[in-house]
Amino acid sequence: MKGHRCTMEFKKLEVNTRYKQAYHADVSAGWSNDPNGMIYYNGKAHLFFQHYPHQASWGTMHWGHYVTDDFIKWEELPIALVPDENYEQICGCCSGNAIEIDGELYLMYTAAQPDRQRQCFAISTDGGVTFSKVKNNPILRSEQLSDEVAKSDFRDPKPFRRGGWFYCLAGTRIVDPNKPQPEGEMYSTYLRYISGAPSMSFDPDGTISGKVSEFTVEPANGYGNMILFRSRDLYHWEYLGKLIEKTEGFSEEYFKLNGVYECPDYLNFGDTDVILASPQNLPKDGNNYENIHSSLAIIGKLDFETGHFEIRNFQELDAGFDFYAPQNLHMPDGRNIMIAWKEMWDRSYPTQEDNWAGSYTLPRELTLKDGRVYQAPVREIEKYHANKVEVSNLVIRDESVPVPGIEGNKIDLKVRFRLKDASAAGIRFYKGGEHETIVRYDRQAGCVTMDRTNSGIPLRGKEDDVNVRTCDVEKTDEIELRVFLDVCSAEVFINDGRYTITGNMYPDPDDIGVEFFAEGGEAAVSAVKYDIVVE
């Protein structure tokens, strides 16, 4: 059943380390995006990830591989998957997940080509270091799908076990087979177009072969969804159905995606099931879904006979700039720990000039409270606390003030604001010269805003605004913010992780100032700061 072993030597790019972080996982060189294959195996937590080792931009996908004992210090292992099969050409070994079977570690991944996507396995027999692709790949083919499933958008498998069955969750687009549908993406192709110029011409040297496609401004056929399969042996799969019906749970807006619910993951909290998924092109709704792509927790109950998911609630997982494709691992101690890609598609990042791009959030412990997923920073971070500084009931009125000893660019800062007659209060950090990033709570509006307009090197993206993100919260007189800074990023946990805001920013190395402020009146501030020291 096993085929050849994935082995290949790569020359490492030389990188500039000016924005390398201290306690976050980031790619050592080249490009990375979605986390894959989060699993606890052989005494360590494994983080696989989408990777292109040859340059700091997306390319034919490989699987990078890190392991950790404590979610803070990460060890890089050899690249786990390389796109060396015909069925992986152009797009590569795309996202998927991992499962342990009889002591062996299996990686299930998408072999992506422009016109079809299929699912494959690779197996490790040496403790999860090197992997061999199985001979009968692809094991889950687009030809096995029902007519309503888009063959060119069928990806990101999540295998898991339950009740004597193996299940596989995947993202897709549901289409009307009687209508035209896109046949994947096009690369290096000429488009004929009409311009306002008096004339234009094209004089090829000879006959040009290839497909002729019709272009239209009409929306793409179909809508994003997820589908479920089951199997007794991992190699013969039965299609159960699509998870979400248009008539249930979601408003119509959730199906106007022209994309896919990418990177689905399954979690269980007793009698409640949770699906993590990242819908492409989800329409903006007030302060929600402000990025080009979003990430959701869909809360309810999964029917393992029909594949249908009964929705009870859903929430945006993070209201910030840089958060996508979250994946979870279940630890032996019962914790569910989630990591997401701490960047966003269609953005430019300064580290690309440094020959690396791609990092991951601080791992987050997930719990379910009152029908909502809460996120807390992984508890292991506290082992790296040093140099505690604390302030209690500091009263500020219409001013912005520093506190001696509360500064830094690698810190864990917990702040509680009690607003008296102030209309707003917040924190300025990465402050120095003309640079600062602002997190501001507006009591009257009931929202927390992160503003990186003046944070350092300007950022660009496909969205109209890549500098301000807003999270709706309850209107109360008190609010707690826990802020993690690590050289070029900020992760804000609001009210014990009921909400989070994540963003990257690129200040100067000396921009380490922190200030607290109040607007429109008086507020009391209590705070504790720890440096995070990782050696």
N, C-alpha and C positions, 0 to 999 in steps of 0.2 A: 504493500500500500504506500510505502514511503518512497519518495523520489530523491533527487539530488539535494545536497546540502547547500545552503545559501552562504557562500563565502566570497568575499571580494575585498581587496585592499583599496583604501581611499587615501589620497593625499589631503591632509588637513589644510584648510585655508588659514592664512595668517590674519589674526583678528586684532582690532583695537579694543582694549578692555575697559575703556573709560566709563561705559554704562553697564558693565557686568554687575549683577546683583550678588548680595551676600547670602541670602537665605531662601531665594526662589530658584527653582529649576529653570534654566534657560539653555538653549542649544549652544554647544561649545563653538560651532562654526557652521556656516551655511544657513539654510532656511529650516524652520519647523512651523507646523500648525497643529491640527487637532491632536489632543491626547488620545491614545489608543490602548487597548489591552490592559487596563488597570486591574491588577490582581495581586493578591498575597500568595506567594508561592515559594517554597523551599526556604522559608524563614525570612523572606524579604518582601517588601512592597515593590512591584514592578510598574514602571511607567514607560510604555512604548509611545511613539509619537510619529506623526507624519513628518518626513524629513527629506530635504534635498541637499546633499553634502557638497555640491560643486559650486554653488553660488548662493547669495543671500536673497534669493527670490524664488518663487514657486517653480518647480520643475517636475520631472517624472518622479513619482513618489517612491521613497524608501521608508522603512520603519527604523527610526532611532530607538535607543533603549537605555534607560536609567534604572538603577535600583537604589533603595534606601533602607536604612534601619529605623529612621525616625522622622522622615518627611521633611527634614531640614537640610541634611547633607546628602548629596546625590553622587553616585558613582556611575560613570559612563561605561557601558559594555559595547561590544562590537555591534555594528549595524545588523539588525535581526532579519530584515527582508530587503532584497534587492530585486528590481524588475527585470528579470533575466529570462522570462518565458514569453512566447509569442502572444499569449492572451493578456499580457500585462503591458504591452507596448503602447507608447504615446503618453498615457496617464499614469501607469505604474501600479504599485501595490497601495491601494487607497485604504481609507479608514476601516476599522473593524474592532474586534475585541478578543479576549482570551478566556480560556476555560481549562481547568485541570481535569484530566481523566486518567484514573489508575496511575497517578504519580507523574504522568507526562503532561507537559504544557503545550496546548494547542493554540495557535493563532488563527482566527478566522478573519479574512480580509476581503476587500473588493478588488477584483481585477477589472480595471476600468479602461474601456475603449470608447471612442466618441459615439458609436452607434449602439453599444450595449454594455451592460455591467453585470458581472457574475461573481459568485462568492467561492472562495478557495480556503484551503487549510494548509498550514505548515506546522510541523511538530518538532519539539525539542526532546532529546533523550539524554542531555548532558546537564540537566539542572536549570534549563532556561537561558543558556548562553548562545548556542547556535541552533538553527532551525532548518529542517528539510521539508520541502513542499511535497505533498502527496501526489502520487502518480496519476490518480484519476481526477485531478483538478481540471476545470472548475466543478465543484461538487453540487452547487446550487446554481442552475443556469437560468438565463432569462427565458428560455424556451419552456420552462416549467411554470411560468407565471400565467395567471388568467389574462384575458384580453384587456381588462380594464387597468392593468398595471403597466406603466411606461417602462419599456425594456431598456431605455437609455438613462433612466433615473431609478436605479434599484441598487441601493448601496448601504454601507455602514452597518454590517451585521452585528447583532448582540446575541451570542449564544448563552443559554443558561439552562439549569436543570430544575425540574419541579415535578413531583409525583410520578417518578418513573419515566418521564419524557424529557427529551431535549427540546428546547424551544429556541427559535431564532426570530428576533425582532429586526426589522429593516426599514429604512426610509425610502419613500418613493413618491411618484406622482400618479394619481388616479385619472385616467383619460377616458374619453368617449372614442372607442375604436373606429367609429364611423366618420370621425372628423380628422383632418390633418393634424399631425403632431410633429414637433421638432425631432430630428434624428441626431441628437447630441450636439456637441460643440464643434466649431470649425476652426482649424488652425492653418495659418499661412495660405489664405485663399484670397482670390481677387473678387471684389464685388462690383457689379455694374451699377452705376448710379446716375441720376439726372441732376445736373447742376444748373445754376443760373448763368453760367458763362455762355458767351456766344457759340462756342463749339468745344468739343473735346474729341480725342481720338485714341485708339489703342491698336497697335499694329504688331501682333505676335509674330514670332519667327516661324511658328509652325502650328500644328494642331495641338490644342490643349485638352487633355482628357480629364475626366472626373465628373462628379455629379453636378447637375443643374438644379438649383433650389429656388423656390418662390419665396419672396420676402414680403412680409405684411406688417402693418402696425396693429393688427388685431392681437388680443391677449393669447398667450400660449394655451393650447388645449389641455385641460386638466387642472388639478389642484393638489397641493401637498398633502401627504398622509403618511401613515405607517402601516406595515403589514406584518402578520405573524405566521410562522411555520412551526411544525413539530416533527420530531423524528425519534425513532428508537435507537438509532445507531450512529447518528451524525452524518450519514452519507446518503440516506434516502429520506427526502423531505416531503411533507404534506402541507399544502397551502391551506390555511384556515380562513383568512379573510383580512379585511382592513379594520384598523382599530377604531376609527372615528367616523361616524355618520354625519352628514351635513345637517341633519335635522335635530341633532342632539348636542347639548353642551356648549359648543362654540357658536358664536355669531357667524354670519356669512363672511365677515371680513377675514376670518381665520383660514378661509379656503381660497382667497384671492391672492395666492402666493406667487404664482408663476415659478414655483421652485419646489423644494423638497423639505420635509422635516428631517434634517440631517442628524446623524450621530445619536440615534435613540438609545436610551439606557433604561433598565428596569430595576426598581427597588421595591422592597416590601417592608411595610411597617405594620405587622400584625394583620388586622382585617382591612388594611388600606394599601393599595398599590400606587406607586408613583412612577411616571414616565418622565425622564429628562429628555428633551429634544430641542433642536435648534432650527427653527423655521427660517427659510430664506425669504427675504423681501416681505416680511410681515408689515402691513400698513401701520404707520404711526397712529397712535390713539392717545391724544392729550400728551402727557409726559411719558407715556409708555412706548416702547419699541422705537426709540429714536435712532438706533443704528441701522445700517443697511440690512443686517441680519440680527436675529434675536435668539434668546435661550429661555425655555419655559420649563416649569415643573407642572405636569398635568396630574392631578390627584383624583383618585377614584377607585374603581375595581375592574380588574381584567378578567374576562371570561375565557378560560383556557380551552374551551371546546369550540367556540365560535370565533375567537380572536377579537371580539368587540370590547371596547373599553367604555365603561359607564363613568362619565365625568361628574365629579362633585365640585371641583374647584380647579383653577389654574392660576399661575402667577408668573410674572417675569422674574427670572432668577437673579438678575443683577441689572441695576439701572445706570451703570457707568458706560464708559467709552470702549473698553477693551476686555471683552469677556465673550467666549464662544465655545461651543462644542464640549460642555461639561461632561465628565465621565466619573463614575463612582466605583469604589472598591469596598467590599465587605470584609472587615478585619476579624480575626479570631476572637477579639474581645467584644464583638458585637457592634462596633462602630461602623457607620457608613461614611466614607471619606471621599469627597469630591474634589477634582482638579479640573480647571478649564484653561483653554488657550487664552493668554493675557494679551491678545492683540485683536484686530478686526480686519476683515477683508476690505480690499480696495482702499487701503491706507498706505501712506509712505511713512517709514520710520527711520530716524537718523542712524540707527545701528546698521542699517543695510550698507551704509558707506563704510562701516567697520567690519564688514564681511560676516555679519551674523544678524539674524532676525528671528525672533520667536522665543517667548518665555511663558511660564505657567503660573497660575495663581498660587498663593499660599493654600495648601490643602485645607479643606473645610469639613468639619464634622456636621453631618446633617441629622436633624431631628424633626419630628412632626408634632406641632402644637396647634390646637384649635383649627385643624384643617389647613395649616400652612407649613411649608418647609422653612425651618430656621437654619441658619448657617453660623457656625462658630469657628474661629481659627483653631487649627489643630493644636491640641494641648501640649504637644512636645515642644512648641516654640518657647515655652516658659523655661526650659532647661538652659536657654541661651540668654536669659535676662541678666543684665548687669547695670550698675550705676543708677539705682533708683532715685528719682527726684519726685517729690509730692508737694502739692499745694491744695489747701482747703478753703472753700468759701471766699475766694478772692472776688471782691465786688468791683465791677467795671461799669462805667456809664459813658456811652457815646464815645468810645475810644478803642484803640488797638494797642495791647500791651504785651511785652515779652515777660517771661518769668525766668530768673536766673537758673541755669542748669537744664532747662527744658528746651532742647534744640537737638539737631542731628539729622542725618539722612538715612540712618538704619535704626529705626526706633519702633517701639510699641507704645502708643500714647492713648490712654483712656481718659476721656473728658466727660464730665457731667455739667450741663448748663441748667441753671434754674432761672428762668426769665421772670423778672418782677414786672416792671412796666416796659421793658425793652420789646421791640417788635421783632428783632432778629438777633442772632448771636452765632459765632462760629470761630474757625481756626484758619490762620494763614500759615503755610509751611513751605518748605523749600524756598525760604525767603532770603533774598540777598540782592543788593543793587536794585534793578528794576524788575526782578523776577519774584514771583510768588504764585502759589496755587491756593485757592480758597475753597473751603467747605463751609456752607452757610445754611443755618436753619431759620426759616421764615415761619413764625408762629401763625400769623394771620393767613398766609397762603397754605399752610400745612404741607411744607415740602422742604427737602434738603437738596441743595445744589452744589455740584462740584464745577469749579470754573478754572480752567487751565489756560486761559487766553494769554496770560503773561508768564507762563511757567518756564519758558526757556526757548529752545529751538522750536519754531513754528511747525505745526503738523497739518497735513492735508489729507482729505478723504473725499469719497463720493458724496457724502451727505452735505447739505447746505451748511451745517454747523458741526464742527468736530471739537469745539472748545468748551461747551457748556452742556451738562446733563443734569436732569432734575428727577428726584425721587419723591413721589407723594407719600406722606406719612400722616399719622394722627396729629390733630391740633391739640397740643398739651403745653403746660408751663415748664415741663422738664423734658430733656432729651439727653441720651447717652450716645456718644460717638467713640468708637475704638478704631484708631487709625494706625495702619502699618505702613511705614515708609521704608523703601529699600532702593536707594540710589536713583532710580528712574521710574518709580511707581508708587501708587497710593491705593490701599484697599481700606474702605471705610465700612465698618459693621455698625449698624444703627439699631439701638434698643435691643441689645443681646442677639443681634443677627436676624431680627425680623426682616430687615432690608439690608442690602449691600450696594455699594457703588465702587467700581474698580476703574482705574485709569493709569495710563503711562504718561509721563512728562519728562522732559529732558533739560534740567537746570544745569548750571555750572557746578563743579564739585564743591565750591565754597558756599553754595546757597543752602545753608543748614538752619536758618532762623525759623523760629516758631513764635507766633503771637496769637493771643485770644482777643476777640472783639465783641462789642455789643453795639446795637443800633437802636435809636429811638427811645432810649431809656436805660434802665439798670438791669444787670444780670449778675448772678453769682456763679463762679467757676470753681469746680474741684477737679483736679487732674493728677494722674500719676504717669510718669514716663520711665521706661526702661530702654537702655541701649540694647541692641541685639548683637551679640558678639559671637561670630562663627569663625573658628580657626582651623 
